[in-house]
C-alpha cells in the first residue's frame, strides 16, 4: 500500500483522539561510521494529540543488517533472521494505536512539553506486538 508521506490520519486510543502519520526519510551515516558515504532508509512514525501539536511522538525504524524500512513497500518495517521475515505495516490504524499505547505505557506524556519525544529503537518498541499486528 502506498501512501503520501504528508497524509495525517486520526486514531482513537482509549477514548483519546491522536493524529498520526508515517514518512520515509534517508539517513546519511557520519564519516566515522562503517559504510561511510552510504545512506539508510528510515520510516518515521509521528503522533500527537488531536488539536495539540506540542510534545509529539517520533519513532524511528532505521534500516540496518537484517532490518528494512520503506522498501519494497512504503510505511512497512521488517526484520529477517534469514529463516523468517516479520513485517509491520505502519500505515494501519491498529498498528498506529498499538505504537501510541506502548509509548504512553513507557512514559510519553503528549502535550506536556513542547519538545518531541524520540524513540530511536522502533524495532524494539514493536517487537512484542501480537501476531495480528505483524506480517502486514
N, CA, C and O atoms as a MOPAC input file, in Angstrom:
PM7 MOZYME 1SCF
protein

 N      0.84300 1    -1.17600 1     0.00000 1
 C      0.00000 1     0.00000 1     0.00000 1
 C      0.88600 1     1.23600 1     0.00000 1
 O      1.71100 1     1.40100 1     0.89900 1
 N      0.73600 1     2.08400 1    -0.96600 1
 C      1.49200 1     3.31900 1    -0.99000 1
 C      0.67100 1     4.41400 1    -0.33900 1
 O     -0.55800 1     4.35700 1    -0.31500 1
 N      1.34500 1     5.38500 1     0.17500 1
 C      0.66600 1     6.48400 1     0.83100 1
 C      1.50600 1     7.74400 1     0.71900 1
 O      2.71500 1     7.68300 1     0.49600 1
 N      0.85800 1     8.87200 1     0.87300 1
 C      1.55200 1    10.14900 1     0.88900 1
 C      2.24100 1    10.31400 1     2.22800 1
 O      1.64200 1    10.04100 1     3.26900 1
 N      3.49500 1    10.76000 1     2.22000 1
 C      4.20400 1    10.94300 1     3.47700 1
 C      3.64900 1    12.12700 1     4.26500 1
 O      3.98200 1    12.28500 1     5.44000 1
 N      2.82900 1    12.94600 1     3.66000 1
 C      2.25700 1    14.10800 1     4.33700 1
 C      0.84600 1    13.84100 1     4.88000 1
 O      0.28700 1    14.69000 1     5.57300 1
 N      0.28000 1    12.70300 1     4.58300 1
 C     -1.08900 1    12.40500 1     4.99300 1
 C     -1.15100 1    12.15200 1     6.49800 1
 O     -0.41600 1    11.32000 1     7.03000 1
 N     -2.02700 1    12.87200 1     7.16500 1
 C     -2.25000 1    12.63900 1     8.58700 1
 C     -3.62200 1    12.00800 1     8.77100 1
 O     -4.58000 1    12.33600 1     8.07100 1
 N     -3.68700 1    11.10400 1     9.71800 1
 C     -4.94100 1    10.41500 1     9.99100 1
 C     -5.19200 1    10.43600 1    11.48800 1
 O     -4.29000 1    10.68300 1    12.28900 1
 N     -6.43200 1    10.17200 1    11.84100 1
 C     -6.82000 1    10.16000 1    13.24700 1
 C     -7.05600 1     8.72900 1    13.70200 1
 O     -7.63300 1     7.92000 1    12.97500 1
 N     -6.60400 1     8.42700 1    14.90800 1
 C     -6.87000 1     7.14800 1    15.54700 1
 C     -7.23700 1     7.44700 1    16.99800 1
 O     -6.62800 1     8.30500 1    17.63600 1
 N     -8.22600 1     6.74200 1    17.50800 1
 C     -8.65500 1     6.93700 1    18.89600 1
 C     -8.05800 1     5.81900 1    19.73800 1
 O     -8.24700 1     4.63700 1    19.45100 1
 N     -7.33500 1     6.21200 1    20.78000 1
 C     -6.68300 1     5.26300 1    21.68000 1
 C     -7.26000 1     5.46000 1    23.07200 1
 O     -7.05900 1     6.50100 1    23.69700 1
 N     -7.96900 1     4.46600 1    23.54500 1
 C     -8.58600 1     4.50900 1    24.86800 1
 C     -9.42600 1     5.77500 1    25.06700 1
 O     -9.39400 1     6.40700 1    26.12300 1
 N    -10.17600 1     6.12200 1    24.02100 1
 C    -11.08500 1     7.26000 1    24.08000 1
 C    -10.47400 1     8.60700 1    23.76900 1
 O    -11.18400 1     9.61300 1    23.76900 1
 N     -9.17200 1     8.66100 1    23.50100 1
 C     -8.47000 1     9.91900 1    23.23700 1
 C     -8.04700 1     9.95500 1    21.76900 1
 O     -7.37500 1     9.03500 1    21.30300 1
 N     -8.43500 1    11.01600 1    21.02100 1
 C     -8.04500 1    11.09100 1    19.60700 1
 C     -6.60300 1    11.57500 1    19.43000 1
 O     -6.18200 1    12.55900 1    20.03800 1
 N     -5.86100 1    10.85900 1    18.58600 1
 C     -4.49800 1    11.21100 1    18.21300 1
 C     -4.44400 1    11.35700 1    16.69500 1
 O     -5.20900 1    10.72200 1    15.97000 1
 N     -3.53300 1    12.19600 1    16.23100 1
 C     -3.26100 1    12.34400 1    14.80800 1
 C     -1.90400 1    11.68900 1    14.56800 1
 O     -0.97100 1    11.86900 1    15.35000 1
 N     -1.80500 1    10.92800 1    13.48000 1
 C     -0.55300 1    10.22900 1    13.19300 1
 C     -0.25000 1    10.22800 1    11.70000 1
 O     -1.13800 1    10.39600 1    10.86400 1
 N      1.02300 1    10.03400 1    11.39100 1
 C      1.47000 1     9.94200 1    10.00400 1
 C      2.74400 1     9.10300 1     9.95400 1
 O      3.37700 1     8.83100 1    10.97400 1
 N      3.09500 1     8.70700 1     8.74100 1
 C      4.33300 1     7.96500 1     8.50400 1
 C      5.05600 1     8.65100 1     7.35500 1
 O      4.44200 1     9.00500 1     6.34800 1
 N      6.35100 1     8.83500 1     7.51000 1
 C      7.15100 1     9.46800 1     6.46000 1
 C      8.38600 1     8.62200 1     6.18900 1
 O      8.88700 1     7.93100 1     7.07500 1
 N      8.86500 1     8.68500 1     4.96500 1
 C     10.08600 1     7.98000 1     4.58400 1
 C     11.21700 1     8.99600 1     4.51700 1
 O     11.08500 1    10.03600 1     3.87200 1
 N     12.31900 1     8.70000 1     5.17400 1
 C     13.47900 1     9.59800 1     5.20000 1
 C     14.72200 1     8.82200 1     4.80200 1
 O     14.74200 1     7.59200 1     4.84300 1
 N     15.75400 1     9.55100 1     4.41700 1
 C     17.05600 1     8.94800 1     4.14700 1
 C     18.05200 1     9.52200 1     5.13000 1
 O     18.21000 1    10.73700 1     5.24500 1
 N     18.71100 1     8.64100 1     5.82500 1
 C     19.66100 1     8.99300 1     6.86900 1
 C     21.06400 1     8.73200 1     6.33700 1
 O     21.37900 1     7.60500 1     5.95500 1
 N     21.90900 1     9.75300 1     6.30700 1
 C     23.27900 1     9.59400 1     5.83900 1
 C     24.16000 1     9.29700 1     7.03600 1
 O     24.11000 1     9.99300 1     8.05000 1
 N     24.97300 1     8.24700 1     6.90800 1
 C     25.85600 1     7.85500 1     8.01000 1
 C     26.98500 1     8.86000 1     8.17300 1
 O     27.46800 1     9.40500 1     7.18000 1
 N     27.42100 1     9.11800 1     9.41400 1
 C     28.54300 1    10.03300 1     9.63700 1
 C     29.83700 1     9.47000 1     9.04300 1
 O     29.95900 1     8.26500 1     8.82800 1
 N     30.79500 1    10.35600 1     8.78300 1
 C     32.05200 1     9.97700 1     8.14100 1
 C     32.81400 1     8.92000 1     8.93400 1
 O     33.55000 1     8.13200 1     8.34100 1
 N     32.66200 1     8.87900 1    10.24700 1
 C     33.41200 1     7.93800 1    11.07400 1
 C     32.77300 1     6.55000 1    11.14300 1
 O     33.34500 1     5.64000 1    11.74200 1
 N     31.60500 1     6.37900 1    10.54500 1
 C     30.88300 1     5.10500 1    10.61700 1
 C     31.32100 1     4.13700 1     9.53100 1
 O     31.77400 1     4.55100 1     8.46400 1
 N     31.18100 1     2.82100 1     9.81200 1
 C     31.39900 1     1.86000 1     8.72700 1
 C     30.39700 1     2.14800 1     7.60400 1
 O     29.25600 1     2.52300 1     7.87300 1
 N     30.81100 1     1.97800 1     6.38100 1
 C     29.92600 1     2.25500 1     5.25400 1
 C     29.83900 1     3.74300 1     4.97200 1
 O     28.81600 1     4.22200 1     4.48300 1
 N     30.90000 1     4.47900 1     5.27300 1
 C     30.92600 1     5.92500 1     5.08800 1
 C     30.43500 1     6.31300 1     3.70200 1
 O     30.78600 1     5.69500 1     2.69700 1
 N     29.62200 1     7.34300 1     3.67800 1
 C     29.10500 1     7.84500 1     2.42100 1
 C     27.83900 1     7.13400 1     1.97300 1
 O     27.26600 1     7.47000 1     0.93700 1
 N     27.40800 1     6.16400 1     2.74500 1
 C     26.18700 1     5.45900 1     2.38200 1
 C     25.03500 1     5.99900 1     3.20700 1
 O     25.23000 1     6.63000 1     4.24600 1
 N     23.86100 1     5.74400 1     2.73400 1
 C     22.67000 1     6.18300 1     3.45000 1
 C     21.82700 1     4.99200 1     3.84200 1
 O     21.99400 1     3.88900 1     3.32000 1
 N     20.93000 1     5.22900 1     4.75700 1
 C     19.99700 1     4.20400 1     5.18100 1
 C     18.59100 1     4.77800 1     5.12200 1
 O     18.35600 1     5.94500 1     5.43400 1
 N     17.67700 1     3.93200 1     4.71800 1
 C     16.27700 1     4.33700 1     4.72400 1
 C     15.74800 1     4.30600 1     6.14400 1
 O     16.19300 1     3.51200 1     6.97300 1
 N     14.80300 1     5.17400 1     6.40900 1
 C     14.19300 1     5.24100 1     7.72900 1
 C     12.71900 1     5.58000 1     7.55900 1
 O     12.36800 1     6.53000 1     6.85900 1
 N     11.86200 1     4.79800 1     8.20200 1
 C     10.45300 1     5.15100 1     8.31000 1
 C     10.30000 1     5.88400 1     9.64200 1
 O     10.82400 1     5.44700 1    10.66600 1
 N      9.57900 1     7.00000 1     9.61500 1
 C      9.36600 1     7.79400 1    10.82100 1
 C      7.87200 1     7.85100 1    11.10000 1
 O      7.10200 1     8.41500 1    10.32300 1
 N      7.47400 1     7.26100 1    12.21900 1
 C      6.09400 1     7.30700 1    12.68900 1
 C      5.98200 1     8.51400 1    13.61100 1
 O      6.80200 1     8.67700 1    14.51400 1
 N      4.98000 1     9.35900 1    13.39900 1
 C      4.77200 1    10.54600 1    14.23600 1
 C      3.33100 1    10.56800 1    14.72500 1
 O      2.41100 1    10.21100 1    13.99000 1
 N      3.14200 1    10.99000 1    15.97100 1
 C      1.79700 1    11.10700 1    16.53100 1
 C      1.76400 1    12.24300 1    17.54300 1
 O      2.77100 1    12.57100 1    18.17100 1
 N      0.58800 1    12.83200 1    17.68500 1
 C      0.36600 1    13.84900 1    18.71200 1
 C     -1.12400 1    13.90700 1    19.00600 1
 O     -1.94400 1    13.39200 1    18.24600 1
 N     -1.46000 1    14.54400 1    20.12100 1
 C     -2.86700 1    14.69800 1    20.47700 1
 C     -3.57100 1    15.51400 1    19.40100 1
 O     -3.02800 1    16.51000 1    18.92200 1
 N     -4.75200 1    15.10800 1    19.02600 1
 C     -5.50500 1    15.87100 1    18.03700 1
 C     -5.78900 1    17.25900 1    18.59700 1
 O     -6.27700 1    17.39500 1    19.71900 1
 N     -5.48500 1    18.28100 1    17.81700 1
 C     -5.70300 1    19.65800 1    18.23600 1
 C     -4.52600 1    20.27000 1    18.98000 1
 O     -4.53400 1    21.47200 1    19.24600 1
 N     -3.50600 1    19.47200 1    19.32600 1
 C     -2.30700 1    19.97100 1    20.01700 1
 C     -1.09200 1    19.37400 1    19.34800 1
 O     -0.90200 1    18.15800 1    19.36600 1
 N     -0.27800 1    20.20900 1    18.76500 1
 C      0.91000 1    19.69300 1    18.07500 1
 C      2.13300 1    19.71000 1    18.96500 1
 O      3.23700 1    19.44600 1    18.48800 1
 N      1.97500 1    20.01100 1    20.23400 1
 C      3.11600 1    20.04400 1    21.14100 1
 C      3.42800 1    18.64900 1    21.66000 1
 O      2.53900 1    17.80400 1    21.77300 1
 N      4.69600 1    18.41500 1    21.97500 1
 C      5.13700 1    17.15300 1    22.54000 1
 C      4.85900 1    15.94100 1    21.68100 1
 O      4.40000 1    14.92200 1    22.19600 1
 N      5.12700 1    16.01800 1    20.36700 1
 C      4.80800 1    14.88000 1    19.50800 1
 C      5.71300 1    13.68100 1    19.78600 1
 O      6.81400 1    13.81600 1    20.32100 1
 N      5.22200 1    12.52700 1    19.41000 1
 C      5.98200 1    11.28900 1    19.46200 1
 C      6.59500 1    11.05900 1    18.08900 1
 O      5.91900 1    11.20300 1    17.07100 1
 N      7.88000 1    10.70000 1    18.06100 1
 C      8.55800 1    10.31500 1    16.82200 1
 C      9.21400 1     8.96000 1    17.07700 1
 O      9.97700 1     8.79700 1    18.02900 1
 N      8.91100 1     8.00600 1    16.22900 1
 C      9.50500 1     6.67700 1    16.34600 1
 C     10.23000 1     6.36400 1    15.05100 1
 O      9.64600 1     6.41300 1    13.96800 1
 N     11.52800 1     6.03700 1    15.17700 1
 C     12.35000 1     5.73400 1    14.01500 1
 C     12.44800 1     4.23500 1    13.79900 1
 O     12.65000 1     3.46500 1    14.73900 1
 N     12.30300 1     3.83900 1    12.55000 1
 C     12.56900 1     2.48000 1    12.10700 1
 C     13.65400 1     2.60900 1    11.04000 1
 O     13.35600 1     2.86300 1     9.87300 1
 N     14.91700 1     2.43300 1    11.44600 1
 C     16.05300 1     2.65700 1    10.56200 1
 C     16.58000 1     1.33300 1    10.02600 1
 O     16.81800 1     0.39400 1    10.78600 1
 N     16.75800 1     1.26800 1     8.72000 1
 C     17.28200 1     0.06400 1     8.08500 1
 C     18.69500 1    -0.21900 1     8.57500 1
 O     19.49800 1     0.69600 1     8.76200 1
 N     18.98300 1    -1.48900 1     8.77700 1
 C     20.31700 1    -1.94600 1     9.15600 1
 C     20.40900 1    -3.41700 1     8.78000 1
 O     19.50400 1    -3.94000 1     8.12900 1
 N     21.46200 1    -4.08400 1     9.16900 1
 C     21.63300 1    -5.50500 1     8.84400 1
 C     20.43200 1    -6.31200 1     9.33100 1
 O     20.15100 1    -6.35700 1    10.52900 1
 N     19.72700 1    -6.94800 1     8.39600 1
 C     18.58100 1    -7.78400 1     8.74500 1
 C     17.30000 1    -7.01900 1     9.04000 1
 O     16.29600 1    -7.61200 1     9.43400 1
 N     17.33400 1    -5.71000 1     8.85100 1
 C     16.16200 1    -4.86000 1     9.09000 1
 C     15.96500 1    -3.92700 1     7.90900 1
 O     16.92100 1    -3.36200 1     7.37800 1
 N     14.71200 1    -3.77400 1     7.50800 1
 C     14.41600 1    -2.90200 1     6.38200 1
 C     13.34900 1    -1.88600 1     6.74900 1
 O     12.54800 1    -2.10100 1     7.65900 1
 N     13.35400 1    -0.77600 1     6.02300 1
 C     12.38800 1     0.29000 1     6.28800 1
 C     11.97900 1     0.94300 1     4.97500 1
 O     12.80300 1     1.53400 1     4.27700 1
 N     10.69600 1     0.82900 1     4.64700 1
 C     10.16100 1     1.52500 1     3.48600 1
 C     10.43100 1     0.91000 1     2.14100 1
 O     10.03500 1     1.47400 1     1.12000 1
 N     11.08700 1    -0.22100 1     2.10300 1
 C     11.32900 1    -0.89400 1     0.83400 1
 C     11.12300 1    -2.38300 1     1.03900 1
 O     11.69600 1    -2.95200 1     1.96800 1
 N     10.33700 1    -3.02200 1     0.21700 1
 C      9.76900 1    -2.57800 1    -1.04800 1
 C      8.44800 1    -1.83500 1    -0.92200 1
 O      7.93600 1    -1.35700 1    -1.93400 1
 N      7.87400 1    -1.71400 1     0.25800 1
 C      6.58500 1    -1.02800 1     0.40000 1
 C      6.72000 1     0.14800 1     1.37100 1
 O      7.27700 1     0.00000 1     2.45900 1
 N      6.21300 1     1.30100 1     0.97600 1
 C      6.26200 1     2.48700 1     1.81800 1
 C      5.48500 1     2.25200 1     3.10700 1
 O      4.37400 1     1.72100 1     3.08600 1
 N      6.07500 1     2.65200 1     4.22200 1
 C      5.40300 1     2.53900 1     5.50700 1
 C      5.51800 1     1.17700 1     6.16100 1
 O      4.88100 1     0.92400 1     7.18300 1
 N      6.32500 1     0.29500 1     5.58500 1
 C      6.49700 1    -1.03300 1     6.15700 1
 C      7.92100 1    -1.17000 1     6.69300 1
 O      8.88400 1    -0.80700 1     6.01800 1
 N      8.04300 1    -1.69100 1     7.90100 1
 C      9.33400 1    -2.00500 1     8.50300 1
 C      9.38300 1    -3.51500 1     8.67600 1
 O      8.37900 1    -4.12600 1     9.04200 1
 N     10.54000 1    -4.12900 1     8.41700 1
 C     10.62300 1    -5.57900 1     8.51600 1
 C     11.93700 1    -6.02100 1     9.13300 1
 O     12.94200 1    -5.31000 1     9.09200 1
 N     11.89900 1    -7.22500 1     9.71200 1
 C     13.07000 1    -7.84900 1    10.32200 1
 C     13.16600 1    -9.26300 1     9.76300 1
 O     12.15900 1    -9.96100 1     9.64700 1
 N     14.37900 1    -9.68100 1     9.41900 1
 C     14.58800 1   -11.03500 1     8.92600 1
 C     15.80100 1   -11.63300 1     9.61600 1
 O     16.84900 1   -10.99700 1     9.72800 1
 N     15.64000 1   -12.87500 1    10.08100 1
 C     16.77700 1   -13.58300 1    10.66700 1
 C     17.34600 1   -14.59000 1     9.67500 1
 O     18.13300 1   -15.45800 1    10.05300 1
 N     16.95700 1   -14.47900 1     8.41900 1
 C     17.41100 1   -15.38100 1     7.38500 1
 C     16.43900 1   -16.52300 1     7.13500 1
 O     16.29500 1   -16.98100 1     6.00200 1
 N     15.77900 1   -16.98100 1     8.17600 1
 C     14.82000 1   -18.07600 1     8.04300 1
 C     13.39200 1   -17.57100 1     8.01800 1
 O     12.50100 1   -18.22200 1     7.47400 1
 N     13.18300 1   -16.42500 1     8.60200 1
 C     11.82300 1   -15.93700 1     8.77800 1
 C     11.78900 1   -14.42000 1     8.60900 1
 O     12.70600 1   -13.71800 1     9.03300 1
 N     10.73400 1   -13.93100 1     7.99200 1
 C     10.54200 1   -12.49400 1     7.78200 1
 C      9.32300 1   -12.04300 1     8.58000 1
 O      8.24700 1   -12.63100 1     8.47500 1
 N      9.50400 1   -11.00100 1     9.37300 1
 C      8.40000 1   -10.40900 1    10.13600 1
 C      8.30300 1    -8.95400 1     9.71400 1
 O      9.28800 1    -8.22000 1     9.78500 1
 N      7.12000 1    -8.53000 1     9.27300 1
 C      6.96500 1    -7.12500 1     8.91500 1
 C      5.80400 1    -6.50500 1     9.67900 1
 O      4.91600 1    -7.19300 1    10.18200 1
 N      5.84700 1    -5.19300 1     9.74600 1
 C      4.79900 1    -4.43700 1    10.42500 1
 C      4.44300 1    -3.24900 1     9.54400 1
 O      5.31300 1    -2.47100 1     9.15300 1
 N      3.16400 1    -3.11800 1     9.23600 1
 C      2.68900 1    -2.06400 1     8.35000 1
 C      2.30200 1    -0.85100 1     9.18800 1
 O      1.25400 1    -0.84200 1     9.83400 1
 N      3.14300 1     0.15600 1     9.17300 1
 C      2.92800 1     1.36300 1     9.97000 1
 C      1.76900 1     2.20900 1     9.45300 1
 O      1.36500 1     3.17100 1    10.10600 1
 N      1.23100 1     1.85700 1     8.28400 1
 C      0.11800 1     2.59700 1     7.69400 1
 C     -1.24100 1     2.18700 1     8.24700 1
 O     -2.24100 1     2.82900 1     7.92700 1
 N     -1.31000 1     1.15500 1     9.05400 1
 C     -2.60400 1     0.65100 1     9.51300 1
 C     -2.99000 1     1.26100 1    10.86300 1
 O     -2.12900 1     1.44900 1    11.72300 1
 N     -4.27800 1     1.57100 1    11.05700 1
 C     -4.72900 1     2.17300 1    12.31600 1
 C     -4.46600 1     1.28800 1    13.53500 1
 O     -4.17000 1     1.80600 1    14.61200 1
 N     -4.56500 1    -0.02100 1    13.38900 1
 C     -4.30400 1    -0.91200 1    14.51800 1
 C     -2.86800 1    -0.82100 1    15.00000 1
 O     -2.61200 1    -0.81700 1    16.20400 1
 N     -1.93300 1    -0.75000 1    14.06900 1
 C     -0.52100 1    -0.60400 1    14.42700 1
 C     -0.27400 1     0.77800 1    15.02200 1
 O      0.44700 1     0.90700 1    16.01100 1
 N     -0.86500 1     1.81100 1    14.42800 1
 C     -0.71500 1     3.17000 1    14.96100 1
 C     -1.19900 1     3.24100 1    16.40500 1
 O     -0.52000 1     3.80700 1    17.26200 1
 N     -2.36200 1     2.67500 1    16.67600 1
 C     -2.90600 1     2.67800 1    18.03900 1
 C     -1.99300 1     1.91700 1    18.98900 1
 O     -1.78600 1     2.34700 1    20.12400 1
 N     -1.43900 1     0.78300 1    18.53500 1
 C     -0.55200 1    -0.01000 1    19.38500 1
 C      0.73900 1     0.74000 1    19.70400 1
 O      1.23300 1     0.66900 1    20.82900 1
 N      1.29200 1     1.46000 1    18.72100 1
 C      2.50700 1     2.24700 1    18.96600 1
 C      2.22000 1     3.36200 1    19.96700 1
 O      2.99500 1     3.56900 1    20.90100 1
 N      1.11200 1     4.08300 1    19.78000 1
 C      0.74000 1     5.15200 1    20.71300 1
 C      0.54200 1     4.57900 1    22.11600 1
 O      1.04900 1     5.13200 1    23.09200 1
 N     -0.18900 1     3.48100 1    22.21500 1
 C     -0.45600 1     2.85200 1    23.51100 1
 C      0.85100 1     2.42700 1    24.20500 1
 O      1.01100 1     2.63700 1    25.40800 1
 N      1.77300 1     1.83700 1    23.45300 1
 C      3.05600 1     1.40800 1    24.02300 1
 C      3.89100 1     2.60700 1    24.46400 1
 O      4.52400 1     2.56400 1    25.51800 1
 N      3.89900 1     3.67900 1    23.66600 1
 C      4.65200 1     4.88300 1    24.04300 1
 C      4.06700 1     5.51100 1    25.31000 1
 O      4.81500 1     5.96900 1    26.17400 1
 N      2.74900 1     5.53400 1    25.42400 1
 C      2.10900 1     6.05600 1    26.64100 1
 C      2.50400 1     5.20300 1    27.85000 1
 O      2.78500 1     5.73100 1    28.92600 1
 N      2.52200 1     3.89600 1    27.66400 1
 C      2.90000 1     2.98000 1    28.73900 1
 C      4.34500 1     3.22500 1    29.18400 1
 O      4.67900 1     3.05500 1    30.35700 1
 N      5.19600 1     3.62500 1    28.23500 1
 C      6.61800 1     3.88000 1    28.52800 1
 C      6.88600 1     5.29900 1    29.01100 1
 O      8.03900 1     5.68400 1    29.20600 1
 N      5.82000 1     6.08100 1    29.20600 1
 C      6.00500 1     7.40100 1    29.80800 1
 C      5.79900 1     8.60400 1    28.91600 1
 O      5.96400 1     9.73300 1    29.37800 1
 N      5.44300 1     8.41100 1    27.64600 1
 C      5.16700 1     9.57000 1    26.79800 1
 C      3.95500 1    10.29100 1    27.34800 1
 O      2.91700 1     9.67900 1    27.60100 1
 N      4.09000 1    11.59100 1    27.53200 1
 C      3.00800 1    12.41700 1    28.04700 1
 C      2.70600 1    13.49900 1    27.01400 1
 O      3.22900 1    14.60900 1    27.10800 1
 N      1.86400 1    13.18200 1    26.02500 1
 C      1.62900 1    14.11700 1    24.92100 1
 C      1.06000 1    15.45200 1    25.39700 1
 O      0.16200 1    15.50400 1    26.23700 1
 N      1.60200 1    16.50600 1    24.84400 1
 C      1.12500 1    17.83800 1    25.19100 1
 C      1.73300 1    18.40900 1    26.45400 1
 O      1.54500 1    19.59200 1    26.73900 1
 N      2.46100 1    17.60000 1    27.22800 1
 C      3.04400 1    18.08200 1    28.48300 1
 C      4.27300 1    18.94800 1    28.24100 1
 O      4.63700 1    19.77200 1    29.08100 1
 N      4.90100 1    18.76100 1    27.10600 1
 C      6.10000 1    19.51200 1    26.76500 1
 C      6.00200 1    19.92500 1    25.30300 1
 O      5.27000 1    19.30900 1    24.52800 1
 N      6.72000 1    20.93700 1    24.93500 1
 C      6.73400 1    21.35300 1    23.53400 1
 C      7.69000 1    20.48700 1    22.71500 1
 O      7.52000 1    20.33000 1    21.50500 1
 N      8.69700 1    19.92800 1    23.38600 1
 C      9.72800 1    19.15200 1    22.69400 1
 C      9.19800 1    17.78200 1    22.26900 1
 O      8.41700 1    17.16200 1    22.99100 1
 N      9.62300 1    17.32000 1    21.10500 1
 C      9.21900 1    15.98000 1    20.67900 1
 C      9.86900 1    14.90500 1    21.54600 1
 O     10.95000 1    15.10500 1    22.09900 1
 N      9.20200 1    13.77800 1    21.65400 1
 C      9.75700 1    12.60300 1    22.30900 1
 C     10.20400 1    11.66900 1    21.19600 1
 O      9.40600 1    11.28200 1    20.34300 1
 N     11.47800 1    11.30900 1    21.20600 1
 C     12.03800 1    10.48000 1    20.15500 1
 C     12.34900 1     9.09000 1    20.68800 1
 O     13.03000 1     8.93200 1    21.70100 1
 N     11.83700 1     8.09300 1    19.98900 1
 C     12.19900 1     6.70300 1    20.26600 1
 C     12.95000 1     6.22900 1    19.02700 1
 O     12.34700 1     5.99800 1    17.97900 1
 N     14.27200 1     6.08600 1    19.15100 1
 C     15.10100 1     5.70400 1    18.01700 1
 C     15.01000 1     4.21200 1    17.71800 1
 O     15.27300 1     3.79400 1    16.59000 1
 N     14.64300 1     3.40800 1    18.70200 1
 C     14.61200 1     1.94800 1    18.56600 1
 C     13.19900 1     1.45800 1    18.27100 1
 O     12.60000 1     0.74400 1    19.07400 1
 N     12.67700 1     1.84700 1    17.11800 1
 C     11.32000 1     1.45700 1    16.75800 1
 C     11.12200 1    -0.04100 1    16.65300 1
 O     10.07100 1    -0.56000 1    17.02600 1
 N     12.13800 1    -0.74600 1    16.14100 1
 C     12.01600 1    -2.19900 1    16.01100 1
 C     11.83700 1    -2.85900 1    17.37500 1
 O     11.07400 1    -3.81600 1    17.50700 1
 N     12.53200 1    -2.35400 1    18.38300 1
 C     12.39600 1    -2.90500 1    19.73000 1
 C     11.03000 1    -2.55500 1    20.33200 1
 O     10.45300 1    -3.34800 1    21.07600 1
 N     10.52400 1    -1.38000 1    20.01100 1
 C      9.22200 1    -0.95200 1    20.53300 1
 C      8.11000 1    -1.89700 1    20.09200 1
 O      7.19500 1    -2.17800 1    20.86500 1
 N      8.17900 1    -2.38800 1    18.85900 1
 C      7.10300 1    -3.22200 1    18.32100 1
 C      7.40000 1    -4.72300 1    18.39500 1
 O      6.59100 1    -5.53300 1    17.94200 1
 N      8.54000 1    -5.09700 1    18.95700 1
 C      8.97500 1    -6.49900 1    18.94900 1
 C      7.96600 1    -7.45300 1    19.58000 1
 O      7.83200 1    -8.59200 1    19.13200 1
 N      7.26200 1    -7.00800 1    20.60500 1
 C      6.33100 1    -7.89400 1    21.30700 1
 C      4.87400 1    -7.66200 1    20.92400 1
 O      3.96900 1    -8.12300 1    21.61900 1
 N      4.64500 1    -6.95300 1    19.82700 1
 C      3.27100 1    -6.75800 1    19.38000 1
 C      2.65800 1    -8.10700 1    19.01200 1
 O      3.37300 1    -8.99700 1    18.55100 1
 N      1.35800 1    -8.27700 1    19.20400 1
 C      0.71600 1    -9.54900 1    18.86000 1
 C      0.80600 1    -9.85100 1    17.36600 1
 O      0.95900 1    -8.95100 1    16.54000 1
 N      0.70900 1   -11.12000 1    17.04600 1
 C      0.86100 1   -11.60100 1    15.67000 1
 C     -0.08900 1   -10.90900 1    14.68400 1
 O      0.29500 1   -10.66100 1    13.54100 1
 N     -1.32600 1   -10.59100 1    15.10600 1
 C     -2.27300 1    -9.98400 1    14.16100 1
 C     -1.85400 1    -8.58000 1    13.72300 1
 O     -2.39200 1    -8.06100 1    12.74500 1
 N     -0.90000 1    -7.95000 1    14.43200 1
 C     -0.40200 1    -6.63200 1    14.02300 1
 C      0.84600 1    -6.74500 1    13.16500 1
 O      1.28300 1    -5.76300 1    12.56400 1
 N      1.42000 1    -7.93300 1    13.10600 1
 C      2.63300 1    -8.14800 1    12.31600 1
 C      2.28900 1    -8.89500 1    11.02800 1
 O      1.19500 1    -9.44000 1    10.87900 1
 N      3.23000 1    -8.90600 1    10.12300 1
 C      3.08600 1    -9.58300 1     8.82900 1
 C      1.92400 1    -9.02500 1     8.01200 1
 O      1.09900 1    -9.74700 1     7.45200 1
 N      1.91500 1    -7.69000 1     7.98000 1
 C      1.11600 1    -6.91700 1     7.08800 1
 C     -0.33600 1    -6.93400 1     7.19600 1
 O     -1.02000 1    -6.26400 1     6.42200 1

